[in-house]
Amino acid sequence: MSGRFGARLARAVAEKGPLCAGIDPHPGLLQAWGLPADAGGLEKFALTAAEAIAPEVAVVKPQSAFFEAYGPPGVAVLAKTMKVCREAGALVLLDVKRGDIGSTMAAYTAAFLPAGAELEADAITVSPYLGFGSLDFAVEVAQAQGKGLFVLARTSNPEAQGLQNALLPNGKTVAQDIVDTAGAQNAGVGPLGDIGVVVGATIAPGELDLSKLNGPVLAPGFGAQGATPADLRALFGPGLPGVLPASSRDVLKHGPDPESLRAAVRRTRDSLGPLEKGQ
Ligand SMILES: O=C(O)c1cc(=O)[nH]c(=O)n1[C@@H]1O[C@H](COP(=O)(O)O)[C@@H](O)[C@H]1O
């Protein structure tokens, strides 16, 4: 697929709906699937999940830490998993939550965004907590390479509230300031900018104004962390414009049978509403 990330994402969502399915090989899930806690078990888990799930959704989000935990063989499995997802037609959002000083961000960017990189992703998650400006180079590379970023703004975990809802001297919350800075990068870009934000599906409605973001919103917390389709609509509006509800464990717990996994991902996808409302 060619073109800007936001445009590719909008097409994929129009075709397959907004669900982002996570591949999070938790040790407990490997055990529940009857797999050993080693790189061989990881490979069986991740490839089974990728083959069953990726054809059904617009976006797959492998969680890098669960692969890195197995060392170099785990990272090799991650590369294989990402390839299987892309070949099945899904966009790959690699959840690596990177965030560092600008010059080091350049190295992270080189690892994940250029075409042909071993761990090439369509988009990655990044942390702005060293200052949004520390991500400038990553923003530039993503926009130039047709790739995307999802910047942590208001995360789904309960500990995040104090920091992310703190007021800045400009009168905005930290999270709102991050959303607005991402929005400035997306200004004037159609149909959707390339710089998304992460907003947990578990947060209270009304905390954030997303009306000027003009970019995608990754909304984890749907499923295992308790958020329902009704919560998503209350938080983001009835059509969920640009919103990618993300679910990992709630789908993966239906393995290892590929048919059960496929049925679970279809059920989850369909619970979000008819396709034309997805974008
Ligand atoms: O960036 C993320 O993906 C993320 C941000 C956030 O605010 N909350 C959150 O849960 N996540 C990730 O989303 C996934 C949620 O998994 P489940 O709770 O199993 O659906 C995990 O991979 C988390 O690391």
The ligand as an ORCA input file, in Angstrom:
! r2SCAN-3c Opt
* xyz 0 1
  O      -0.548      2.455     23.820
  C      -1.256      1.504     24.112
  O      -1.510      0.645     23.290
  C      -1.927      1.496     25.428
  C      -2.188      2.727     25.978
  C      -3.042      2.818     27.086
  O      -3.398      3.901     27.533
  N      -3.515      1.674     27.635
  C      -3.219      0.432     27.139
  O      -3.738     -0.559     27.667
  N      -2.378      0.329     26.063
  C      -2.003     -1.006     25.523
  O      -3.173     -1.616     24.989
  C      -3.194     -3.011     25.281
  C      -4.409     -3.334     26.116
  O      -4.581     -4.702     26.227
  P      -5.931     -5.360     26.767
  O      -6.240     -4.701     28.060
  O      -5.575     -6.812     26.905
  O      -6.991     -5.127     25.720
  C      -1.867     -3.323     25.948
  O      -0.954     -3.697     24.917
  C      -1.430     -1.997     26.548
  O      -0.016     -1.873     26.612
*
